[in-house]
Amino acid sequence: MNRKKFYENNFLVFVQSPPPPPAPRRYVMFEDMFGARADVLALQSLAIGSNVSGSVVDAWVHVLNNDPNLSLLGMPRRLFCVNTTVDWMLSLETDPSGSRVSTFECGLKTSLSGRHHLVDLNDFDMVFVPVLEVDHYYLVVFDLEEERLNLIAHLGDRGSGGLLRDNESYILKTTPFKVVSTTMHSSVIMKEALPWSTTHRNAAPFVDSSIFAMCHMERFVGSSRNFLCGFSVHGARKKVKCNYLRKRYAAAILVSPVNKYGDEIRRRLAFV
């Protein structure tokens, strides 16, 4: 077959073949008025056995920041932050340009949902910062009244570089306290003892770490108050609780008043 004939035959095959299917559209299921988003694939990460997407954790942050039940009289005024901690922030030895602080402040402004006049934090008693280190979510809580840091992690047998801040090997640790130790250097770091903590002996010890962190954000109101999350010390029952919370958080995020699609979702659910 000559070249011209080969080209003509294959060109006809090419133009007559059906086009490739379009990439699936990632429908946004959660979006607040300031643009925080979680699409359908992210929310599907709340399925049992899946690692939860960071955008879902951030969506939960916005839900909590706008929940009037969490700002009742007598309760500490809490601000929940989106996760802005990335690898370079954790491992950078020095930061002469202040890039870590500016990145943290950017996340703080995002968490305030446009209320930038509150960025001085004078209107808050506690600031919650979720941190993702490798595949493990945990919380760093700034107690501005007591001037101390609380580390809340669901893994009971996991050492924290934050508690070794003054150790000579501290600089080798991957820990969020490198970001904040200069501003609260004299503060006391408290690691909360959790009766429901898990260990590395568990299968997939990190898969529910975001669920624990989301629950701890909702329930922790300071070391001087009761910290009850409803988790059993029994491993199987603890897993059942995590599975239930996955469903609860999915529903709460979708129908939250801050979700601009919430009314439509509730309307459709009424016909199910």
C-alpha positions in Angstrom: 0.0 0.0 0.0 1.4 3.4 -1.0 1.7 6.2 1.5 -1.2 8.2 0.2 -3.5 5.2 0.4 -2.4 4.4 3.9 -3.0 8.0 5.0 -6.5 8.2 3.4 -7.6 4.8 5.0 -6.3 5.7 8.4 -7.7 9.2 8.3 -11.2 7.9 7.6 -10.9 5.5 10.5 -9.8 8.4 12.7 -12.6 10.8 11.8 -15.2 8.1 11.9 -14.3 6.8 15.4 -16.4 8.1 18.3 -14.8 10.9 20.4 -13.4 9.9 23.8 -15.8 10.2 26.6 -15.6 13.5 28.5 -13.9 13.6 31.9 -16.5 13.2 34.7 -17.7 16.5 36.0 -16.8 17.0 39.7 -20.0 18.6 41.0 -19.5 20.9 43.9 -21.7 19.8 46.9 -20.5 22.3 49.5 -19.6 26.0 49.0 -19.9 28.9 51.4 -20.3 32.5 50.5 -16.5 33.0 50.6 -15.6 30.2 48.2 -14.7 27.3 50.5 -15.6 24.2 48.4 -15.9 20.4 48.6 -17.0 18.5 45.5 -18.8 15.2 45.3 -15.5 13.1 45.1 -14.2 14.8 48.2 -17.4 14.1 50.2 -17.3 10.5 49.0 -14.0 10.2 50.9 -16.3 10.1 54.0 -17.1 6.5 53.0 -16.2 3.9 55.5 -12.5 2.9 55.2 -11.4 5.9 53.2 -8.9 8.6 54.0 -10.9 11.8 54.3 -10.1 14.6 51.9 -8.6 17.8 53.3 -11.4 19.9 51.7 -13.9 18.0 53.8 -12.0 18.8 57.0 -11.9 22.5 55.9 -15.6 22.4 55.1 -16.2 21.1 58.7 -14.1 24.0 60.0 -16.5 26.5 58.3 -19.5 24.7 59.6 -18.2 24.8 63.1 -17.2 28.5 62.9 -20.8 29.4 62.0 -22.6 27.1 64.4 -24.4 29.2 67.1 -24.6 26.2 69.4 -20.8 26.4 69.8 -20.8 30.0 71.1 -23.2 29.7 74.0 -22.8 31.9 77.0 -20.1 30.6 79.3 -18.4 28.6 76.6 -14.9 29.6 75.4 -14.9 31.6 72.2 -13.4 29.2 69.7 -12.0 29.8 66.2 -11.3 26.8 64.0 -8.7 27.2 61.2 -8.4 25.5 57.9 -5.3 23.4 57.4 -2.5 25.4 55.9 0.5 23.5 57.2 2.5 21.9 54.4 5.8 20.0 54.3 8.1 23.0 53.8 6.5 24.8 56.8 7.2 21.8 59.0 10.8 21.2 57.9 12.2 24.8 57.3 15.0 25.5 59.8 14.7 29.3 59.6 12.2 31.6 58.0 13.9 35.1 57.6 11.3 36.1 55.0 8.4 35.3 57.2 6.7 33.1 54.6 5.4 30.6 57.2 3.8 33.4 59.2 2.2 34.9 56.1 0.9 31.5 55.0 -0.5 30.9 58.4 -2.2 34.3 58.4 -3.7 33.7 55.0 -5.3 30.5 56.3 -6.4 32.4 59.4 -8.2 35.0 57.2 -9.8 32.3 55.2 -11.1 30.7 58.4 -12.6 34.1 59.4 -14.7 34.1 56.3 -14.1 37.7 55.5 -14.1 39.0 59.1 -10.6 40.3 58.8 -11.1 42.8 61.6 -10.9 39.7 63.9 -7.5 38.7 62.8 -5.9 40.1 65.9 -7.7 37.2 67.8 -8.8 39.5 70.6 -12.3 38.1 70.3 -11.3 34.5 70.8 -10.2 32.4 73.7 -9.0 29.3 71.8 -7.7 28.8 68.2 -7.8 25.3 66.7 -5.3 24.3 64.0 -5.7 20.9 62.3 -2.4 19.6 61.1 -1.8 16.9 58.5 1.6 15.3 59.0 2.2 12.6 56.4 -1.2 10.8 56.7 -2.0 11.6 60.3 -4.4 14.4 61.4 -4.1 15.9 64.8 -4.9 19.2 66.5 -2.8 22.1 67.9 -5.0 24.2 70.1 -3.8 27.7 71.2 -5.3 28.5 74.6 -5.0 32.3 74.5 -6.4 32.7 78.0 -4.1 30.2 79.7 -1.2 30.9 77.3 -0.4 27.3 76.5 -0.6 24.9 73.7 -2.6 21.7 73.7 -1.7 18.8 71.4 -4.6 16.5 70.8 -3.7 13.3 68.8 -5.7 10.1 68.7 -2.5 7.9 68.6 -1.5 7.2 72.1 1.8 5.7 71.3 3.0 8.4 68.9 5.7 10.6 70.1 5.5 14.3 69.3 8.3 16.5 68.3 6.4 19.4 69.9 7.0 17.9 73.3 10.7 17.7 72.5 11.0 21.4 71.5 14.1 22.0 73.7 15.8 18.8 72.7 18.9 19.1 70.7 17.4 16.9 67.9 14.2 19.1 67.8 15.2 20.7 64.5 15.1 17.3 62.9 11.5 16.8 63.9 8.6 17.3 61.5 6.3 19.3 63.8 4.0 22.3 63.6 5.6 23.8 66.7 8.4 25.0 64.5 5.9 27.5 63.1 4.7 28.9 66.4 7.4 28.2 69.0 8.9 31.7 68.5 5.6 33.4 69.4 4.7 31.2 72.4 8.1 30.0 73.3 7.5 30.2 77.1 4.1 28.5 77.0 3.4 25.1 78.4 2.8 22.4 75.9 0.2 19.9 77.1 -0.5 16.6 75.3 -4.1 15.6 76.2 -4.3 12.1 77.6 -7.2 10.4 75.7 -8.7 7.2 77.2 -10.0 6.4 73.7 -6.6 6.7 72.0 -5.5 4.1 69.5 -2.1 2.6 68.8 0.1 1.7 65.8 -0.9 -1.9 66.4 -4.3 -1.2 64.9 -4.9 -2.0 61.3 -4.7 1.2 59.2 -4.1 3.4 62.3 -4.4 6.7 60.3 -7.5 6.0 58.3 -9.8 7.6 60.9 -7.4 10.3 62.1 -9.4 13.0 60.4 -12.6 11.8 62.0 -11.0 11.9 65.4 -9.7 15.4 64.7 -13.1 16.6 63.5 -14.7 15.2 66.7 -12.0 16.7 68.9 -12.5 20.1 67.3 -16.2 20.0 68.1 -15.9 18.7 71.7 -12.7 20.2 73.2 -13.3 23.3 75.3 -10.1 23.4 77.4 -8.2 21.1 79.7 -10.1 22.4 82.8 -13.4 21.1 81.4 -14.7 17.6 80.8 -13.6 16.4 77.4 -16.0 13.7 76.4 -16.4 12.5 72.8 -18.4 9.3 73.2 -15.6 7.0 72.1 -15.4 3.6 73.7 -12.0 2.3 74.9 -12.9 -0.9 73.1 -11.5 -1.0 69.6 -14.4 -2.5 67.7 -16.9 -0.1 69.3 -14.6 2.8 68.6 -14.6 1.9 65.0 -18.4 1.8 65.0 -18.4 5.3 66.4 -16.1 6.5 63.7 -18.2 5.0 61.0 -21.3 6.7 62.5 -19.5 10.0 62.6 -18.6 9.8 58.9 -22.3 9.7 58.1 -23.1 12.4 60.5 -20.4 14.8 59.3 -21.5 14.2 55.6 -25.1 15.1 56.5 -24.1 18.1 58.6 -21.8 19.6 56.0 -24.4 19.1 53.2 -27.4 20.7 55.0 -25.4 23.3 56.9 -26.8 26.9 56.7 -23.4 28.0 55.4 -23.7 25.7 52.4 -25.2 27.7 49.6 -26.5 24.4 48.1 -28.0 23.4 51.4 -31.6 24.5 50.6 -31.6 22.6 47.3 -30.2 19.5 49.0 -32.9 19.7 51.7 -35.6 20.2 49.1 -34.5 17.1 47.2 -34.2 15.0 50.4 -37.8 15.9 51.2 -38.9 13.9 48.1 -36.8 10.8 48.9 
